[in-house]
């Protein structure tokens, strides 16, 4: 009976370590932190029952999960502390239905200078304008559309090179370059790979993440923020980060703070919204905030960007 508990956890740990998730295992890999917690049970039961061989195997599996998951709960490499402070925020608006007043209030209260939105519709654009967002963030790169494919960036500072691209999964990703006072230029993009919810979408999801812009040490520092439909337990996201990004929540010990779902399907909550910053950018703090009528919590990150 104990081996029946240990073996699935061991297989899961091997898949996570090797990054070999395939097929139906891809969406389930998001629940690795829950499996990590569950792996404690067979270890405790084996010790209580004096099944020492099983206890050793269960303890090894438990320690592997601890090494994979627990570092997210402690402060890591936060990057440079010197530079220009910049507050950024991302919010998935659930087909434009998220409460605009709450989003605008968060922008105002947290001194947010850049806001990225996903599932951004024409109606949501009008609602945010009506709630006063344009007075706080008057510059923008917007790609709103009916449904869930829209995207947008709002900025306190003038934008250049504004535009949007459509990824293979069908979602638009707005982008622009900004230059805060005292800082150098920054390239910012609202990221939204398709969700890996079917065999066909898993292929598109993998391609979308592979197509996200890599960090370029020879160009302006880049910030990717949005709904990545991926957690740090997905190899495709880790590969993107390895090109030269840091995950803001992970760096500040908030890597296990969940962001979805907070409205809608009743499944265990996971961390699929991220702020990825070029390693030349420091991260001082992150926080997650509930938005009425959205299934995602908004993320706010306090960054330190290189001075000009």
For each residue, the residues with C-beta under 8 A, 3 or more apart:
1: 4 5
2: 5 6 42 45 46 49 51 54 58
3: 6 7 54
4: 1 7 8
5: 1 2 8 9 41 42 45 58
6: 2 3 9 10 42 46 54 57 58 61
7: 3 4 10 11
8: 4 5 11 12
9: 5 6 12 13 35 38 39 42 58 61 65
10: 6 7 13 14 57 61
11: 7 8 14 15
12: 8 9 15 16 32 35
13: 9 10 16 17 39 61 64 65 68
14: 10 11 17 18 20
15: 11 12 18 20 21 25 29
16: 12 13 19 21 29 32 68 233
17: 13 14 64 68
18: 14 15
19: 16 235 238
20: 14 15 235
21: 15 16 25 26 29 234 235
22: 25 26
23: 26 199 202
24: 27 28
25: 15 21 22 28 29
26: 21 22 23 29 196 202 205 234
27: 24 30 195 196 197 202
28: 24 25 31
29: 15 16 21 25 26 32 231 233 234
30: 27 230 231 233 234 270 272
31: 28 34 35 268 270
32: 12 16 29 35 36 65 68 69 231 233
33: 36 37 69 233 256 270
34: 31 37 38 268
35: 9 12 31 32 38 39 65
36: 32 33 39 62 65 66 68 69
37: 33 34 40
38: 9 34 35 41
39: 9 13 35 36 42 43 58 61 62 65
40: 37 43 44 62
41: 5 38 44 45
42: 2 5 6 9 39 45 46 54 58 61
43: 39 40 46 47 55 58 59 61 62
44: 40 41 47 48
45: 2 5 41 42 48 49
46: 2 6 42 43 49 51 52 54 55 58
47: 43 44 50 55
48: 44 45
49: 2 45 46
50: 47
51: 2 46 54 55
52: 46 55 56
53: 56 57
54: 2 3 6 42 46 51 57 58
55: 43 46 47 51 52 58 59
56: 52 53 59 60
57: 6 10 53 54 60 61
58: 2 5 6 9 39 42 43 46 54 55 61 62
59: 43 55 56 62 63
60: 56 57 63 64
61: 6 9 10 13 39 42 43 57 58 64 65
62: 36 39 40 43 58 59 65 66
63: 59 60 66 67
64: 13 17 60 61 67 68
65: 9 13 32 35 36 39 61 62 68 69
66: 36 62 63 69 70
67: 63 64 70 71
68: 13 16 17 32 36 64 65 71 233
69: 32 33 36 65 66 72 73 256
70: 66 67 73 74
71: 67 68 74 76 250 255
72: 69 232 249 250 253 254 255 256
73: 69 70 253 255 256
74: 70 71 253
75: 78 251 252 253
76: 71 250 251 252 253
77: 246 251
78: 75 81 251 252 282 283 284
79: 246 251 277 279 280 281 282 283 304
80: 83 280 281 282 304 306
81: 78 282 284 304
82: 282 304 307
83: 80 183 281 282 304 305 306 307
84: 180 181 182 183 304 305 306 307
85: 284 302 303 304
86: 113 114 180 183 186 302 303 304 305
87: 110 111 112 113 114 300 301 302 303
88: 112 113 114 115 116 188 223 225 275 300 301 303
89: 106 107 110 112 114 115 116 225 298 299 300 301
90: 115 116 117 118 190 225 226 227 273 275 298 299
91: 98 103 115 116 117 118 291 294 296 298 299
92: 98 117 118 119 192 226 227 260 273 294 295 296
93: 96 97 98 103 117 118 119 120 121 124 291 294
94: 97 98 119 263 264 293 294 295 296
95: 119 121 147 148
96: 93 119 120 121 122 123 124 127 144 150
97: 93 94 124 293 294
98: 91 92 93 94 102 103 124 291 292 293 294
99: 102 103 291 292 293 294
100: 103 104 124 127 128 130 131 133
101: 104 105 131
102: 98 99 105 106 291 292
103: 91 93 98 99 100 106 107 115 117 128 131 133 291 298
104: 100 101 107 108 128 131 132 133 136
105: 101 102 108 109
106: 89 102 103 109 110 112 289 298 300
107: 89 103 104 110 112 115 133 136 137
108: 104 105 112 136
109: 105 106
110: 87 89 106 107 287 300
111: 87
112: 87 88 89 106 107 108 115 136 137 300
113: 86 87 88 137 155 156 157 180
114: 86 87 88 89 137 153 154 155 156 178 188 223
115: 88 89 90 91 103 107 112 133 137 153 154 155
116: 88 89 90 91 151 152 153 174 188 189 190 191 225 226
117: 90 91 92 93 103 120 124 128 151 152 153 154 190
118: 90 91 92 93 150 151 171 190 192 226 227
119: 92 93 94 95 96 147 148 149 150 192 227
120: 93 96 117 124 125 142 143 144 145 150 151 152
121: 93 95 96 124 125 144 145 146 147 150
122: 96 125 126 144 145 146
123: 96 126 127
124: 93 96 97 98 100 117 120 121 127 128 144 150
125: 120 121 122 128 129 142 144 152
126: 122 123 129 130
127: 96 100 123 124 130 131
128: 100 103 104 117 124 125 131 133 134 154
129: 125 126 132 133 134
130: 100 126 127
131: 100 101 103 104 127 128
132: 104 129 135 136
133: 100 103 104 107 115 128 129 136 137 154
134: 128 129 137 138
135: 132 138
136: 104 107 108 112 132 133 156
137: 107 112 113 114 115 133 134 140 154 155 156
138: 134 135 156
139: 154 155 156 157 158 159 178
140: 137 152 153 154 155 159 162
141: 152 153 155 159 162 163 164 174 175 176
142: 120 125 152 153 174
143: 120 150 151 152 164 172 173 174
144: 96 120 121 122 124 125 150 151 152
145: 120 121 122 149 150 172
146: 121 122 150
147: 95 119 121 150
148: 95 119 171
149: 119 145 166 170 171 172
150: 96 118 119 120 121 124 143 144 145 146 147 172
151: 116 117 118 120 143 144 164 171 172 173 174 190 192 226
152: 116 117 120 125 140 141 142 143 144 174 190
153: 114 115 116 117 140 141 142 159 162 174 175 176 188 189 190
154: 114 115 117 128 133 137 139 140
155: 113 114 115 137 139 140 141 158 159 176 178 188
156: 113 114 136 137 138 139
157: 113 139 178 179 180 181
158: 139 155 178 179
159: 139 140 141 153 155 162 176 177 178
160: 176 177 178
161: 175 176 177 187
162: 140 141 153 159 174 175 176
163: 141 174 175 176
164: 141 143 151 172 173 174 175
165: 172 173 175
166: 149 170 171 172 173
167: 170 171 172 173 192 193 194 207 208 211
168: 194 204 207 208 211
169: 193 194 201 204 205 207 208
170: 149 166 167 194
171: 118 148 149 151 166 167 192 193 194 208
172: 143 145 149 150 151 164 165 166 167 192
173: 143 151 164 165 166 167 189 190 191 192 226
174: 116 141 142 143 151 152 153 162 163 164 189 190
175: 141 153 161 162 163 164 165 187 188 189 190
176: 141 153 155 159 160 161 162 163 187 188
177: 159 160 161 185 186 187 188 220
178: 114 139 155 157 158 159 160 185 186 188
179: 157 158 183 184 185 186 308
180: 84 86 113 157 183 186 305
181: 84 157
182: 84 307 308
183: 83 84 86 179 180 186 305 306 307 308
184: 179 220 221 305 306 307 308
185: 177 178 179 220
186: 86 177 178 179 180 183 220 221 222 223 305
187: 161 175 176 177 213 219 220 221 222 223
188: 88 114 116 153 155 175 176 177 178 222 223 224 225
189: 116 153 173 174 175 213 222 223 224 225 226
190: 90 116 117 118 151 152 153 173 174 175 225 226
191: 116 173 212 224 225 226 227 228 274 276
192: 92 118 119 151 167 171 172 173 226 227 228 229
193: 167 169 171 205 208 209 212 228 229 230
194: 167 168 169 170 171 201 204 205 208 229
195: 27 201 205 229
196: 26 27 201 202 205 206 229
197: 27 201
198: 201 202
199: 23 202 203
200: 203 204
201: 169 194 195 196 197 198 204 205
202: 23 26 27 196 198 199 205 206
203: 199 200 206 207
204: 168 169 194 200 201 207 208
205: 26 169 193 194 195 196 201 202 208 209 229 230 236
206: 196 202 203 209 210 236
207: 167 168 169 203 204 210 211
208: 167 168 169 171 193 194 204 205 211 212
209: 193 205 206 212 228 230 234 236 237 239 240
210: 206 207 236 239 240
211: 167 168 207 208
212: 191 193 208 209 224 240
213: 187 189 216 222 224
214: 240 243 244
215: 222 243 244 245 278 279
216: 213 219 220 222 244
217: 244 280
218:
219: 187 216 222
220: 177 184 185 186 187 216
221: 184 186 187 277 278 280 281 305 306
222: 186 187 188 189 213 215 216 219 245 277 278
223: 88 114 186 187 188 189 275 276 277 278 281 303
224: 188 189 191 212 213 245 274 275 276
225: 88 89 90 116 188 189 190 191 274 275 276 299 301
226: 90 92 116 118 151 173 189 190 191 192 273 274
227: 90 92 118 119 191 192 260 272 273 296
228: 191 192 193 209 237 272 273 274
229: 192 193 194 195 196 205 272
230: 30 193 205 209 234 236 237 272 274
231: 29 30 32 234 237 270 271 272
232: 72 237 238 247 250 255 271
233: 16 29 30 32 33 68
234: 21 26 29 30 209 230 231 237 238
235: 19 20 21 238 239
236: 205 206 209 210 230 239 240
237: 209 228 230 231 232 234 240 241 274
238: 19 232 234 235 241 242
239: 209 210 235 236 242 243
240: 209 210 212 214 236 237 243 245 276
241: 237 238 245 246 247 276
242: 238 239 245
243: 214 215 239 240
244: 214 215 216 217 278 279
245: 215 222 224 240 241 242 276 277 278 279
246: 77 79 241 250 251 276 277 279 281 283
247: 232 241 250 251 255 274 275 276
248: 251 252 274 275 276 277 283 286 299 301 303
249: 72 252 254 255 257 271 274 275 286 299 301
250: 71 72 76 232 246 247 254 255
251: 75 76 77 78 79 246 247 248 283
252: 75 76 78 248 249 283 284 285 286
253: 72 73 74 75 76
254: 72 249 250 257 286 287 288
255: 71 72 73 232 247 249 250 271
256: 33 69 72 73 271
257: 249 254 271 286 288
258: 269 270 271 288 297
259: 262 269 270 271 272 273 288 296 297 299
260: 92 227 269 270 271 272 273 295 296 297
261: 264 265 267 269 295 296
262: 259 269 290 294 295 296 297
263: 94 293 294 295
264: 94 261 295
265: 261 295
266:
267: 261
268: 31 34
269: 258 259 260 261 262
270: 30 31 33 231 258 259 260
271: 231 232 249 255 256 257 258 259 260 274
272: 30 227 228 229 230 231 259 260
273: 90 92 226 227 228 259 260 296 297 298 299
274: 191 224 225 226 228 230 237 247 248 249 271 299
275: 88 90 223 224 225 247 248 249 283 286 299 301
276: 191 223 224 225 240 241 245 246 247 248
277: 79 221 222 223 245 246 248 281 283 301 303
278: 215 221 222 223 244 245 281
279: 79 215 244 245 246
280: 79 80 217 221 306
281: 79 80 83 221 223 246 277 278 303 304 305 306
282: 78 79 80 81 82 83 303 304 305
283: 78 79 246 248 251 252 275 277 286 301 302 303 304
284: 78 81 85 252 302 303 304
285: 252 301 302
286: 248 249 252 254 257 275 283 299 300 301 302
287: 110 254 299 300
288: 254 257 258 259 297 298 299 300
289: 106 297 298 299 300
290: 262 297
291: 91 93 98 99 102 103 294 296 297 298
292: 98 99 102
293: 94 97 98 99 263
294: 91 92 93 94 97 98 99 262 263 291 297 298
295: 92 94 260 261 262 263 264 265
296: 91 92 94 227 259 260 261 262 273 291
297: 258 259 260 262 273 288 289 290 291 294
298: 89 90 91 103 106 273 288 289 291 294
299: 89 90 91 225 248 249 259 273 274 275 286 287 288 289
300: 87 88 89 106 110 112 286 287 288 289
301: 87 88 89 225 248 249 275 277 283 285 286
302: 85 86 87 283 284 285 286
303: 85 86 87 88 223 248 277 281 282 283 284
304: 79 80 81 82 83 84 85 86 281 282 283 284
305: 83 84 86 180 183 184 186 221 281 282
306: 80 83 84 183 184 221 280 281
307: 82 83 84 182 183 184
308: 179 182 183 184
